[in-house]
């Protein structure tokens, strides 16, 4: 039975929108002062003694791609964005670079915010600023924020500004970018706030050297763009009345600025329907007070509530947003956001249902974390909320439905709930139709599901619940929606991974298996290291859009392989090859990884998918910043390395330890070896006759009279690991995929091979029977075919009987290690 929190309360809407006023920018004649950053690793510290001045020119190295501004402050408070504006020297082309949209607003929970050229707030995923997000006049791109500033503590904001592709195509690297005199504004603003400030400029390395002989950027410095704005909210979000009857709603104006907002009130603008409009301020009990239609001042960081009313004099159907404007004489009008500070209004000649709907996200009881926001946890991929209603109009037949207000990948279902228990009265569906009598107060549950992460963009990413009578809207309410990345849940007594703590059987601790161990001397498997590696392996923060992790393509139940022939990357693109299983990855003497061995070590391999453009798409420096920004990683890195510093090398070491810990040694084959030596009576008693025949076909067995096929010459040792790369004759030529050269590929261990749904580097086979038949009769006469798969000059033909094929498959199934496939040490620590 589906349950949802049912006692909906009045919705508190916290609007986090802001607008930035452009710099007034005056012309000046610069007295150029050269700042030479042309030597590698040169940085310029700028403090009160040496501030940025108008006309300063920063000379960058050949091939530089831009400049980094590093702002080190004692305390964070959202003063506004920091911007550089100006024009390209000699061309007059305007240039605008906005900095600080992530860093400065971190303290206010506004990490994704930046002002658009039109002055309204826009929400973006952290680090997502790109050319498409900038106005036509903006030719520099804020590529990423390397770290965000803590709310109270000391910290550093590092912001990189890179020349956009279009700018480079038109001008090459800018030799000079002349900015307007902006230094004094930001220095004065920060000094007034009582903060010590240090600025530092460093050059960014370009992708190609020698693009310009004397690249440079001329700066005046930084400008603090005022954040004095007002924002507004309306509740309820819709009314449906009969002509001549008033439609009322509450509004709140919030002054987000540092000074008083003057003469703040409401007005109708644009193509308003016929009728009369009025408003009046309310007191703490939401009762009207003062004189109607009278504006009031709102103190800095204060708020004022209003009751407004519109009485239609003519029909207005099917309806639309009533064009209410929220104004103060010394502020720009509040940005209008549908569903947040709008009122959907309709007027009919007859009495109609008028449904007041209030959403409740259950933040007070832990159902969601913020009022007015539905959290979709990344592992659960679903989020619930409740809607309480009251029909203050006429009776009618109402259909309740819900959908996103923007093109986000969210599916929404609704149900009517029991007011007593909160349980759905029927299974949630796309819509619910019911008769609502006048005065009725039914409640509803709403369930949102998202398979792809939804960014926190409360102005745009919203769910709208609509109450319709035919084509007419009789009520509505909206909530914001986002995906939350969960934190790992680790046991109080940490799992054991180190070799000294694992009871590996004798055939793993010595002989050929141990000799094939590729564990480097300086990165043995440790308990804290593998624990950290496990968290990184499953953390979706390591993909650019938080959509996938390493484990998305390496699934434990499938032997850490994938369930598709090719794997889907962060945006749904397909990888070039099948995802190999990771069981016993540490046992491969050559030590190289990937099918084509392009990674020299496992440590190298762990980082390559993260930065790959198809797989996870996240530059490694951004990966470091993301991991460092999460508090729970500090202890994990400290336990492993002695301090909390995050680097790509440390990430690779930890993930390497976790993957090497994936040793499969408790299969039925291993249990047989524990009973007695290979071929002994005790060993044989653990297997069926069919399984034992398959073993004898697979490899030489002491005392056996069965002619072995010598599969074990490539799949070696009692851990069934590959000895080298091989061309096995999948195709007659190597044109489709040359692998590591000459069509040769590395093979993963055969441990847990029976649970893999696809086989070979391209996933072409879907059953073990197909694989066995390929080796029996399908090997192609490739010119580079491994000699062990030839009979003379021709490919091998084994001429197996049906019984022998089934026996080989039965033996392969004895290599399945159910304990390994369900071992909590290798499971998802973020699952909840």
N, C-alpha and C positions, 0 to 999 in steps of 0.2 A: 504494500500500500504506500503510495507516495504522500509524504507529509511536507508541510511548509509552515513557517511561522505565520500565524493568522491574525494576530492582534496588531493591525496596521495603525501607526500613529501619524500625526501630522508630519509631513515631510519637511525636513530642514535642508534647503538647497544651498550648498556652499559653492559659489561660482568663483572659479579661479581663472579669470580672463584679464588681460591687460593690454594696453595700447601704448605705443611709444611715439612721441612727437619727434619729427626729424630735426636735426641740428639746423640752426639758422644759417650758419656758414657764411663768413664774410671773406671777400677776396683779400689777398695779402701778397706782398713781394717777399719771398723767402730769402733769408740769408743762409745759404746752404752750409750746414755743418756735416762733415762726412763721418759716418759711423761704419767702420770697416769690419765686416764679418766674413771677409773672403777666405780667411784661413780656416781650415777644418776645426770643428768643435769650439769655435769662438762664440762667446756669449757676452752681451753687454748688460751689466747691471745698471739699473736706473733707479735712483732714489731721490730724496729731497734735495740732495746736493747736486745731482746731475739729472734733472728731469728731462723728459722729452720736450723739445721746443719746436715751434713752427719752422718748417723748412728743412728740418733734419733729413738727410739722405742716408739710407742704410744700404751699403754695398754688400751684395751676396756673392757666394762662390759661383764659378761657372757651373751651369746645370742646375742651379738651385730652383726649387719649385715654389718658394714662398717664404714666409716668416712666421715664427712662433712667438706669441706674446705670453709671457709667464707672469701672472699676477699673484703675488704672495701677500696675503693680508692676515691681520690678527683675528678678524671677526667677520662673519658673513651676514649681510643684510641686503635684501633686494633694493638697491638704489636705482636700478634701471639698467638697460643694456649699455655696453661700451661699443662705440662705433668709430670707424675711420671713414671719412668721406672726402672726396676730392675729385681730381680728374687726372687722366694720363698725360704726362708731360709732353707737350708738343702737339697733342691731338685734340684736346678739349673734351675727350670722351669721359662722361661721368663715371665714377667708381664709388661704390658704397660697400663697406665691409662691416658687418655687425658681429661683434664679439660678446661673449658673456651670456648669451641666451640660455645656456645650460648652467654655467657655473654660478652666476650671480643669483639665479632663481632657485638654486638647489635648496636654500634654507626655507623657501616658501613652498616646497614640494612641487615646483614648476619646472622640473628638469627638461621637459619637452617643449618649452615655450620659446617663441621668438616673435618679434613684431614683423608684420608684413609691410611692404612699401605703402600700403593703404592705411597703416596705423592700427590695424586690429590684431588681436592676438591669434596666433596659430599654434597648434600643438603638433609636435613631431616626436618620433621615437628618438631617444638619446643617441647622438652621433649621426643622425640621418640627414643633416643639412647638406644639400647638394645643389647643383646648378639649377635644377628644375624648381627648387623652393625659393629662389631669389628673384627679385624684380629684374626687369629688362636692363635697368641701369646698373645692376650689381654684377661686376665681372670677377670679383674674387669670391671664393667659395670657402665657407667655414667647414672644413672636412670632418673634424672630430674634436671632442673635448677629452683630454687624456685623463683628467681626474676632476671630481667635483669637490667643492669646498665644504667642510663640515659646518654645521649651523653655528656653533659657538667657538669651537677650537681653532687654533691656528691651522692653516692648510694652504694648499697651492692649487690654483686653477691654471691649467696649461691648455691653450687653445691654438690650434694650427690654422693658418690661413693660406690656402694654396690658390695659385692662378688657375682659373677655369680653362678647359680645353678650348673654348671659343676665343678666349682672350689670347691664349698662346698662339692659336692659328692666325689671329689678326695682327698681333704685335710681336710675336716671339715673347721671351721673358721681358717684362717691363723693365726698362733701364731706370725709370724714375716714376714713382707714383706720388704726385704732390698732393698732400692733404691740407685741409683747412685748419685754422688755429683752434685746436681743441684741448690741448694739454691742460690749461689752467682749469677748465671746467671739472674734469674728473679729479684732479689733484685737490681742488678746493672742496669738492663734495666729500671726498674721502677724509680729508683733514677735519672737516666740520663734524664728521661722525666719530672723530677721535680715534682713527685707525692709523697705525703705521703701515706704510705701503711701500712695496718694492716691485718694480717692473724690470723685466729682463727680456731682451730680444735675442733670439737665436735663429740661424738660417736653417731651412729645410732642404734636404737633399732631393734633387730632381731625379726623374727616371732616366734621363739621358744627359750625359755630360756635354758641355760645349754648346749648349743652345744659345748662349749669349756670352760675349766677351766680358761685359761689365754689368751683369744683372744687379738691380738694386731697387729698393722701394723708398721713396721720400715720404716721411711721416711728419705730421705736426705733433701727434701723440694721440691721446684717447679722449673721448667725449662721453660723459655720463648723460644718457638720454633720460629725461625725467620720467618717473613711473607714476606720476600723479594722474590717476584714472578713476573712473567710477564704473562699477558693474552693477547688474540688476538681476532680480529674479521675480517670477510671477507664480502664484498658486491660487486656485487650480489652473491647469493649462488649457481648459476649454469650458465654454458655456453655450447652451442652446436654449433660447427663450422665444416666447411669443411676442410679436410686434406690440410695442407699447409697454412691455415689462422690462425692468432693468436687469442687466447682467452685471454682477459684481465679482471682483477678485481682489486679492491682496498683492501688493508689490513691495519689494525692498530695494533700496538703493544703498550700496556700500561705497564709501569713500576709501579707496585703497591708497590714497596719497598721504604725503607727510604734512600737508597743510589743509586748512579748512576749505571745503567745497561750498560755494556760495549759491544761494537761490536755487535749490534743487527741487525739481518737480516733474510732473508727467504732462504729456500733451499728445494729441492725435496728429499724425502727419500723413502725407500722401493721400492715396485714394481710399479714404475711410468711408464706410457705409453711412447711409442717411441716419441721423439720430443725434443725440446730445451726450456729451462726455463731461465727467466731473471727477475730481479726486480730492482726498483729504488725508492729512497725516493721522496716524493712530498712535495710541500710547502702548505701554508694555503689555496691556491686556488685549491689544488689537481693537480697542474701541476708538472711534473717530474723536478727534480733539482739534481745537483751533478752528480756523476759518477755512471753508471750502475753497479749493482752487488757489491756495496760497503756498508758494514755495518756501522752503526753509533751508537754513545752513546746516551742513553736516560736518562735525569735527573730523580731524585727521584720524584715519583708521576707525571711523565710526560708521553707523548705519542708521537708516530711517525707514520705517514701514509706512505704507499708504494703503488706503482703501480706495479703489477706483470703480466707477460705474459707467456703463454705456446703455442708453435706452434707445432702441431702434425705432425709427418712424416708418420704416418700410421693410419688406421681406429682404433677407440677405441669405440666399441659398445657392449652392450647398454649403457656403460659408468660406472662411479663410482666416488668416491671422489678423487680428485687429492691430492696426499700425500705431502702437503706443511707443512714444519716444521718452527716454529718461534723460533729463538734462540738468546741468548746473552751469551757471554763467561763466565760470572759470575753468571748465573742463570740457573735453569732447564728450558728446553723447555716448551713453553706454552702448557697447557693441551688441547688436541684436542676434540672439541665438535661439533658433526655433526650438520650442519645447522647454527652454530654460526661462526666458523672459518674454515669451509671447503668449497671447491668449487666442486660441482658435474659437471663433465666434460665428454663430449662425442665428438667423431670425426667421420665424415662420409665421404665417397668418393664423395657423391653428396651434393649440397647445401640443407640445411634443415632449418626449423624455429629455430631461436635463440632468446628466449624470456627473456628479462630482466624484472624481477618482483621485485617490492618493496612493502613491507607491510607498512601500516600506521594505527596505533592504535588510532589515534585521541587524543593523550594526550594533545596536545596544545589547543584543544577545549572542553576538559572535557569528551570525550567519554570513555577514559580509563585514569588511573592515571599515568602510566609510559610509556615512549616511548618503543616500542618493546614488550610490555606486554599487553595481553588481560585480563581484569578483568571480572570474572563471579561473580556477586553479589549473595550472598547466598540465597536471597529471589527470585530474578528474575531467577537465574540458567541459564543465557545465557549471552553471550558477543559477540559483533560484532567487526569487523575490515575491512579495505578496502585494496585492492591490485591494484596498478597501473602497467601497463605493456607497453612494447614497443617491437615489433618484429623486431629485427635488422638483421634477416636472411631471408630465402625464405618463400614464402606462404605455408600454410598447414592447414589441419583440426586438430584442437586441442581440447582435452578434459581436462577440468579443474576440479580437485577434491581436497579434503583436508581431512586430517586424523591426529590423534595424532601420535607423533613419539615414544611414549612409551605406556605401557598398562594402560592408565588412562581412567576413565569412561566418555569420552567426545564424543558426536555426533556432526559432522560438516556438514553444508550445504552451498552451494555457489549459487550465482546468478550473472549474468552480469548486470551492472548498467548503467544508463543513465549518460553520462558525464556532462550533463547540470543540472540535478536535484539530482543525487545520488540515485534515486529510482530503485529498482529491475525491470528489464524488464520482468521477469517471477518469479513465486514463487521459493524460494530457494529450491534446490534439492541436492542429493548426488553428482551430477556432472553436468557440462554444456559443451556441444559440440558446437563449432562454427568454421567457416572458418576465419583464421587470415591472411590477406594479408601482404606482406612485408611492413614494416613501420607502420602497424596498432598499435593503442594505446588503446585497450579496457580496461575498469576498471571493478572490481568485488567486490561484497560484500561477506563476509564470516561470518557465524553465528555459534558459538560454544555453545553447551548446555551440562551441567553437572548436574546430579541429586545427585552426591556425591561430597563433597568438593575436590578440587584439590590443593595440597600444592604448595608453591612457590619454585620450583626447576627449575630455568630457563635453566639449562643445559639439563635436561631430559624431563620436562613437556612442550612440545612445539606442535604447530600445523604446519604441513607442507602443503603448497599449491603447487600442482604439475600440470604442463602443459605438457601433453603427446601427442605424435603422435604415435598412436598404442602402442607398448610396450616401445618406446623410450621416455626418459624424455628430453623435449626441454626447460624447464625452471622450477624454483622453488623458493620459499621463505618460511621462517619460522618466527613464533613469539612465545614468551613464553606465557604461560597461567596459571592462578591461580584463586583461589576462594577468594574473599574478604568478610570478615564479616562486615556487615554494623553496623552503630551506630543507636541507637534508635532516633526516631523523637517524641519528647514530646511537647504538647501544651504549649504556653507561660503561659496561665492560667491553672494550673494543675487540673486534674480531682479530683472529690470528692469521697471519699470512707468511711470516718469516719461515725459511726452511727449517730452522731449529725447532719451530713450534708445530710443524706439519709432519704427520706420520707417513712419509713417503715409503712405498714398499722397496724392497731390496733392488728390484730391477730398474728402479729410477735412481737410486743413490749411487750406483756404480756402473761400470761397464760402458757400453756404447751409448746408452741414454744420457748418462752424466757427461760423457765426452762431447755430446752435441749441444750442451747447454751454452747459450749465447749470452748469459748474464755477465755484464762487464764487472770488473773488479771494483770500480768506483760507484756502482749502483746496484748493490745487492737488494733483494726484496726485504723490506722491513715492515713491521706492523703499522707504524704511523704513516710511512710513505705510501704503502698500498691503500691505506684508508683514504688518504688525500687523493690518490689516483682514482679510486672508485668514485668519489664525489665529482671529480672533474670529468670522468668518463661518462657520467650520466647527466651532467649539467647542460641544459639547453641554452644557457647564457653564452655558450661558446659558438653559437651560430648567430649570424648577423641579425636575424629577426626573431631570435629566441624560439625557433620552431623545432629544432632537432638537436640531438646530442650524438656523441659517438655511438651510444647504445641504440640509437634509432636504426642504425644499419647493422649492428652487431647485437643480436637478440639472444639472451642467455638460454632460453628454452630451445633455441635452434643451434646450440653449440657456438653461440656468438657469431652466427652467420645471419643472412637476411632472408625474408620470405618471398622476395622477387628476384627475377633473373638479373635485373639491374636495380640499384637503389635510388630512391628519390632524395634529391637534395633539398635545401632550405626553401626553394621556390618551386619545387616539383620537378626540376630538371633531373634527367637520368644520368647516373654515373656511366663511365665507359665500360666498366667490368662488374662482374658479380662480387658481392661482399664475401671474402673468404672467412671460414671459421677461425676462431682464435684459440681453440683448445690446444694446449701444449705448444703455444707459439714460442716459448723460450727454448724449445729443443729443436734447433736447426743450426747446425755448425757454421754454415756460411754467414749467418747473422743478418742477412739482408731481408727487407720486407717489401710487401706488395707482390702481386703476381709477377711483375717484371723486375722485381728487386731494385727499384729505383731509390729506395731508402736504404742507406748504408747500415743503419741501426734501427732498433725498435724505437729508441728515443726520437730519432729523426722522423720516423713514420707517424708518431702520435700527433705531431703538430701539423703535418701536411694537409690532412682533410679539413682542419679548422680554417685555414686560409684559402682552400680550394674554391674557385669561383662557382662551382656547381654544388659541391657537398655542403659546406657550412658558411662560406663566404665572409668570414670575419678576419680582417687583418690582425696579425699576431699582437701588435702593440695595443690594439683595441681590446683584444682578448685579455691581455694583462691588466688593462685598466678596469675592465668589468669584474674580473676576479678580485682585484685589490679593493674594489668598492664594496664588496660583500663582507660584512663583519664576521660571519661564521667561518670564513677562510683563514682569518688571522691565527686562530689557535691551531688549525690543521697544518699551516705552513710552519708555525713555530715548533710544533711537536716534531715535524719532520726535519727541518733545516736549522732550527735554533733561533730563528726570528721570523717575522711576518712578511718579509719582503717577497713580492711576487715577481717572478721572471719567467720568460718562456723556457729557459733551461730547467728551472725547477719544476715547472708544469710537466715538461717532457720526462724528467726523471721519475716523477710520481706516477704518471700514467704508465710509463714503462714498467714500473714495479707492479702495478695492478694487473697488467696484461700478463706479465711473467708468472704471477701468482695463479693464473688460470690453468692449473695442472689437473688433468683428468686421470685418476688412478684407482677408482673404485668401481669400474665396470665389471660385468660378469666374467670377462676375460681375466681381469686382474684378480678376481676372487678365485678363479681356477688356479692361477699361478700361486696364490697364497696357500692353496690346498696341497700343491705339489709341483715339482718341476715340469716344464713343458714336455708333454708326451707321456708323463707318468700316469699310472692308474688313477691316482688321486686327482690329478689334473683332469683327466678324461671324464671322470665321474661327474664333474661339474657342468659338462656340456652335453647337449643331445647328440645323437649319432649324426644328424644332418649338420649341426654346427661344427662338429669335429671333422667331418669330411670337408667342409668349407675351409677350415683352418689348414688342413693338409694340402688342399689345392693352393691356398694363398702362400704358404711358406713351407720350407722343409721342416718336418717334425721328427725328432729322434724316434727310431723304431718303426716309422711309417713306411708302408709299401706303396703308397699313393704317389704318383709322379707330380711333384709340385709345379705350379705354373710360374713360380718365382716372381710373384707380385712384390715380394718383400725385398727384391733387389733395388727397387726405387722407394718403396714404403718400408723404411728400415726400422730395425730394433723392435723391442717389445712395446714401445710407445707409438709405433706406426707413424713415424715421421719421415719427411722427405729428405733425400740425401743431396739433391742438387736441382737445377732447373732442367727441364726436358721438353723436347718436341715430341708429343705423343701421337701425332698424325690425325688431329681433329679435322684438318682440312688438307687438301692436296697442295695448296700454296699458303704463303704467309701474308698474302695481300691484305686480308681483313684485319689482322692484328699480329704484328711481328714480335710482341711480347718483350722479353729481355734480349732479343736478337735471334734471328733464324727461327722464329716461331716457338721459342722455348719459354716455359712458364714454371714458376715455383708452385708446388702443391702443398696445401695445408695438411696437418696431421689428419689421419683417418679416425681419430677418436671422435665419437658422436656424429660420425658421417651419416648414420641412418636417420637422424632427425633433421637433416638439412633438406629443404624442399627443392633446391636447384644444385647443379653440379657443373664443374669446369669453370674456366675464367669468364665465360660469357653466359653461364647459367643455362646452357642449351638443353641439358638433360634434367628431367624432373623426377626420375625414380632411379633407385639403385639398379633395378633390372635393366634400364636403358644403358646405364654406365657399363654394366657387365657385358651386355650384348655388343656395345661398341668395341670393347677390348677383344671380344670373341670373334667378331666378323666385320667391324666397321673401321678399323684403322686405315687411314689413307696413306698413299704412297708419296708422302711429302719428301722433297729432296733432303731435308734436314731431320728426317725421322730418327729418333734414338735407335741405336743399333740393337738394343735389347728388345725392340718391338719389330724386328725384322726376322724373316725366315729366308735366308739367302739375300736376294735383291728385292724381295717382295715384302709387303707388310705381313705381320703374323696373322694366322688364322688358327684359333684354338680348338675349334670343332667341339665345343662343350656340349654335353647332353643337357636336357632340361633339368635333370636331377642335380647335375653339377652346378648349373647356374643358380638354382634355388639354394643349394648348399653354400655357395659363396655369399649370397645375400644373407643367409641365416647367420653365417660367421660375422659379417659386418655388423649385424645387430647386437652381437655380444660386446661390441666396443662402445655401446651406449652407456653413459655414466649418469644414471638418474640422480644420484646424489649431487653431482657436479651441476647438472642442469637446474637444480632447485636450491642450491647452496645459497643461503642468505648473505654470505660474505661477498658474493658477486651480484647481488640483486640491486635494484634501483633504490638508493637511499632517499630519494625525493618522493617516492610513492606514499600515498596516504589514504 
